[in-house]
Amino acid sequence: MKPSTNRMLNRIKSVYMFIKENGTVSTQEIVEEFGITPRTIQRDLNVLAYNDLVISPSRGQWTTTQKKVRMTS
């Protein structure tokens, strides 16, 4: 796997864990937590939403779904 792909997957996993640990969070809170551009965070959130791991109950707010996830290192 390319280093850039591995970095992206690690970042997406970290974003998911941040949302799971904090309940409902805003896109801006995620941007501030990770120091990444809003566009990059939006792409990561789109990947998580596509895989039914997060939902946006209201515009700009994110929470995890009930889908079971097995984490690997």
N, C-alpha and C positions, 0 to 999 in steps of 0.2 A: 504494500500500500504506500502511496506517495506520502511524504511528510506533511504536505499541505492538506491532504484528505484526512490524515490522522489528527491533525490540529483541529480541523473543522468538526470532526466527530467528537473529540474531547470537549470542544466548546459547546456543542449542542447538548451533550450529556450534562455539562455543568449548568447550562441554562435551565434544563429540565429539573435538575436537583434544586436549584435556587427557587424555582416556582413551587416545587413540591414542599420545600421547607418553609416557605413564607406564605403559603395560601394564595390568595389573589394578589397579583402584582401588576404594575403598569409597565408598558413598554419602556417608558422613561426610567423607571427604577432599574430595569435590567440593563439599559444602556449605561447608567451611572455605575452599577455594580461591576460590570465587565470592561468598561472603558472602550467600548467598540461603537462604531457608527450605528445610528438608528437603522440604516438600510441593511447592514449585516445582521443585526438582531432580528429584523423583520424576516429576512431569508431563513434564519435559524428557526424562528417561530413557525414559519410556513411549513418547514420540514416536520416539526413536531406535530402541528395541526393535521397535516396530511396523513401522518401515521396514527392519528387519533390519540395522541398523548396529552395534548393541551387543547383547550377551547377558549374562546373569547366571549364571555357572557355579556360584555358591553365593550364598545369601541375603546381600544387601547388597554384593556384589562385582560389578564391571562390567568388561568387556573388549570390544574391538571385534571385529567379525566379519571375514571375508575378502572381504566384498562390496566391489567397486570403487566409489570415490567420487570424483567430480570436483568440486573446490572452486572456487567463484567468489567474487569479492569483493563 
